[in-house]
Amino acid sequence: MNDEKRDVARELARRHSEAGDPLGWFEALYKQANRDFNTIPWADRAVNPHLAAWCEREALPRPGMRVVVVGCGLGDDAEYLAGLGADVTAFDLSETAIRWCRERFPDSRVSYQVGNLLEFRGAFDLAVESYTLQAMPLDLRSRAIDAVGKLAREIVVICRGRDESDPPGTLPYPLTRADLDGLRKNGLELLKFEDFDDPYDPGKRRFRSHWRIK
Ligand SMILES: C[S@@+](CC[C@H](N)C(=O)[O-])C[C@H]1O[C@@H](n2cnc3c(N)ncnc32)[C@H](O)[C@@H]1O
């Protein structure tokens, strides 16, 4: 996210939160973008390199695996996963984002759906969550993590990271290890936890964690 775009997003988020609709800013942002990628802070029109590197290293998803992408945005991660042979469902709260995905990828094998993580239900083999938890309001975090944990028997989460002793920061709000430990409630066990400075965006601390039902 560059600073100017991030400021616009933060201001929209603040206004919607004050109006009692803390998640409403996502749809507002996509709508006001009017199909201009340049105004969406996270629209880089490429797969997240930390997801692609993970898939390559772990040889996941295997062809035919049922994969769900949480908060799919404009669909690049979902399309990448489908290209690996997975059977992909991708959902986002924003109707405009989902319509935009369908326009971008008219021949896609991905099932794009409008849905709110806090209500979305399904039983998938793998759930992929990148950069959505950190964009949701802090007071919804534990519910949101719980909801991710209920989606699949195996989960990868890629997010901004911070120590418990660091201040919560500003949007996008980094997660702590304790936040992610909320996944254990659903019987998931941590297979690998990575904490790194983003080589593509130096100065940004990222966590990438891989979980599986015991
Ligand atoms: C920061 S963007 C990241 C998008 C995408 N994952 C990426 O990395 O490019 C967060 C996305 O999550 C969606 N989102 C936010 N809250 C959501 C919720 N409760 N349920 C589903 N999607 C949500 C937003 O509309 C937005 O597309």
PDBQT file of the ligand as one rigid body, heavy atoms in Angstrom, charges set to zero:
ROOT
HETATM    1  C1  LIG A 301      -6.588  -5.845   2.462  1.00  0.00    +0.000 C 
HETATM    2  S1  LIG A 301      -7.683  -6.580   1.339  1.00  0.00    +0.000 S 
HETATM    3  C2  LIG A 301      -6.729  -7.991   0.808  1.00  0.00    +0.000 C 
HETATM    4  C3  LIG A 301      -7.308  -8.625  -0.411  1.00  0.00    +0.000 C 
HETATM    5  C4  LIG A 301      -6.568  -9.877  -0.886  1.00  0.00    +0.000 C 
HETATM    6  N1  LIG A 301      -6.592 -10.933   0.101  1.00  0.00    +0.000 N 
HETATM    7  C5  LIG A 301      -5.163  -9.528  -1.256  1.00  0.00    +0.000 C 
HETATM    8  O1  LIG A 301      -4.243  -9.922  -0.535  1.00  0.00    +0.000 OA
HETATM    9  O2  LIG A 301      -4.983  -8.827  -2.272  1.00  0.00    +0.000 OA
HETATM   10  C6  LIG A 301      -8.906  -7.296   2.383  1.00  0.00    +0.000 C 
HETATM   11  C7  LIG A 301     -10.063  -7.906   1.618  1.00  0.00    +0.000 C 
HETATM   12  O3  LIG A 301     -10.913  -8.580   2.514  1.00  0.00    +0.000 OA
HETATM   13  C8  LIG A 301     -12.255  -8.246   2.272  1.00  0.00    +0.000 C 
HETATM   14  N2  LIG A 301     -12.945  -8.368   3.553  1.00  0.00    +0.000 N 
HETATM   15  C9  LIG A 301     -12.860  -7.566   4.636  1.00  0.00    +0.000 A 
HETATM   16  N3  LIG A 301     -13.616  -8.017   5.634  1.00  0.00    +0.000 NA
HETATM   17  C10 LIG A 301     -14.181  -9.164   5.184  1.00  0.00    +0.000 A 
HETATM   18  C11 LIG A 301     -15.084 -10.098   5.752  1.00  0.00    +0.000 A 
HETATM   19  N4  LIG A 301     -15.562  -9.943   6.992  1.00  0.00    +0.000 N 
HETATM   20  N5  LIG A 301     -15.481 -11.146   5.005  1.00  0.00    +0.000 NA
HETATM   21  C12 LIG A 301     -15.002 -11.315   3.740  1.00  0.00    +0.000 A 
HETATM   22  N6  LIG A 301     -14.165 -10.448   3.147  1.00  0.00    +0.000 NA
HETATM   23  C13 LIG A 301     -13.748  -9.392   3.860  1.00  0.00    +0.000 A 
HETATM   24  C14 LIG A 301     -12.206  -6.845   1.719  1.00  0.00    +0.000 C 
HETATM   25  O4  LIG A 301     -13.331  -6.514   0.954  1.00  0.00    +0.000 OA
HETATM   26  C15 LIG A 301     -10.925  -6.883   0.904  1.00  0.00    +0.000 C 
HETATM   27  O5  LIG A 301     -11.159  -7.319  -0.409  1.00  0.00    +0.000 OA
ENDROOT
TORSDOF 0
